[in-house]
Amino acid sequence: MSSYFNFIDHTADIAVEVKADSLEELFIASALAFKETVFEPDSIISKEQHHLKLNSHSLESLLVNFLNELNFRLTSQKKIVKNFTDVKIYQNDDNWNLECTLHESEVDEDKIKTEIKSVTYHQMDLRKTDEGYKTIIVFDI
C-alpha cells in the first residue's frame, strides 16, 4: 500500500483520509496533504534545512502538533516544506517523539491558496489496522 491521502467531503472545513504502511509514512502523507491544501503546485526548490523535534502524550496530538508546526512555519515565516528526511517516530516512556529534517523554501504569499487556522482533533482517530495505519485529519479554515 505504501501511503496515500484522499480528500473527503466535510461541511465547513477540509478533511482528508490518510493511510500508510508505517507511522513515518502516515506523517509524511499527512504533511503532503497539508501542502496540497495550502499551496499552489509549483516547483519548490529546497533551500534550507531545519531539524525538528517534537514530543507529545499521544500519537494523535503528535500528528496535530507536527501539522500545526508546518502551518506556523508557513504563516509566520513564509516557509513551505518540499520534503522530509530522517523521519523517526518512537515512544519513550509515556511520550511519543518525532524527529525529522525539513527541507524547505521561502514562498511568496500569493502562492498560498488556502489559509488554515489550525489542525483539529475533530474525527481524528489514528489507529493501526491490518493494512497499516490510518486516520482522518480536519483542517479548520
C-alpha positions in Angstrom: 0.0 0.0 0.0 2.8 2.5 0.8 0.9 5.7 1.7 -1.8 7.9 0.2 -4.2 10.6 1.1 -7.7 11.3 -0.1 -9.7 14.5 0.4 -13.2 13.8 1.7 -16.4 15.8 2.0 -16.7 18.0 5.1 -19.2 20.7 5.8 -17.2 23.8 6.5 -13.6 22.6 6.8 -11.2 20.5 4.7 -10.9 16.8 5.7 -8.5 14.2 4.4 -8.3 10.5 5.0 -4.7 9.3 5.2 -3.4 5.6 5.1 0.1 4.3 5.2 2.2 1.2 5.9 4.1 2.9 8.8 3.7 5.8 11.2 6.5 7.7 9.4 4.8 7.3 6.1 1.5 8.4 7.6 3.1 11.6 9.0 4.7 12.3 5.6 1.5 11.7 3.7 -0.4 14.0 6.2 2.2 16.7 5.6 1.8 16.3 1.8 -2.0 16.6 2.2 -1.4 19.8 4.2 0.9 21.2 1.5 -1.6 20.4 -1.3 -4.3 22.2 0.7 -2.4 25.4 1.3 0.0 25.8 -1.6 -0.4 26.2 -5.3 1.5 23.3 -7.0 4.8 24.7 -8.1 8.4 23.6 -8.5 9.7 24.2 -5.0 13.5 24.2 -4.6 14.6 23.2 -1.1 17.0 25.9 0.1 17.1 25.4 3.8 17.1 22.5 6.3 15.7 22.5 9.7 15.9 19.7 12.2 12.5 19.3 14.0 12.0 17.5 17.3 8.5 17.2 18.9 7.0 15.1 21.6 3.5 14.5 22.9 1.5 12.2 25.1 -0.3 10.5 22.2 0.1 9.8 18.5 -2.9 12.0 17.7 -1.5 15.0 19.5 1.9 14.4 18.0 0.4 14.5 14.5 -1.6 17.6 15.2 1.4 19.3 16.7 3.5 18.3 13.7 1.0 19.7 11.2 0.4 22.8 13.2 4.2 23.4 13.3 4.2 23.2 9.5 1.3 25.7 9.4 3.1 28.0 11.8 6.2 27.9 9.6 4.1 28.8 6.6 2.0 31.6 8.1 4.7 33.2 10.3 7.9 32.5 8.4 6.6 32.0 4.9 8.3 28.7 4.5 6.9 25.6 2.8 8.4 22.1 3.2 9.4 20.4 0.0 10.3 17.0 1.6 11.4 15.3 4.8 14.3 13.1 5.6 15.5 11.1 8.6 11.9 10.8 9.9 11.7 8.8 13.1 8.7 8.3 15.4 9.2 6.4 18.6 7.9 6.0 22.1 10.0 6.9 25.1 8.3 6.2 28.4 4.9 7.8 28.2 5.7 10.2 25.4 5.7 9.8 21.6 8.5 11.5 19.8 9.1 12.8 16.3 12.4 13.8 14.8 13.0 14.7 11.2 14.8 17.1 8.9 12.6 19.6 7.0 13.8 20.7 3.5 12.0 23.9 3.0 11.9 27.1 0.9 10.6 30.6 1.4 7.4 31.3 -0.6 5.5 34.3 -1.8 2.2 35.0 -0.1 0.4 34.9 -3.4 1.3 31.2 -3.8 -0.7 30.4 -0.6 -4.2 29.3 -1.8 -5.9 28.3 1.5 -5.2 29.7 4.9 -5.6 27.1 7.7 -6.4 28.4 11.1 -5.4 25.1 12.8 -5.3 21.4 12.5 -8.0 19.9 14.7 -8.7 16.7 16.7 -12.2 16.5 15.1 -12.7 13.0 13.7 -9.0 12.1 14.3 -8.6 8.5 15.3 -5.1 7.4 14.4 -5.1 3.6 14.5 -3.2 0.6 13.4 -5.2 -1.7 11.1 -4.3 -5.0 9.3 -3.3 -2.9 6.3 -1.1 -0.4 8.2 -2.1 2.9 9.8 -4.9 5.3 9.1 -6.5 8.5 10.3 -8.7 11.4 9.3 -7.4 15.0 9.6 -9.6 18.1 9.6 -8.1 21.4 8.7 -10.0 24.4 10.2 -10.1 27.0 7.5 
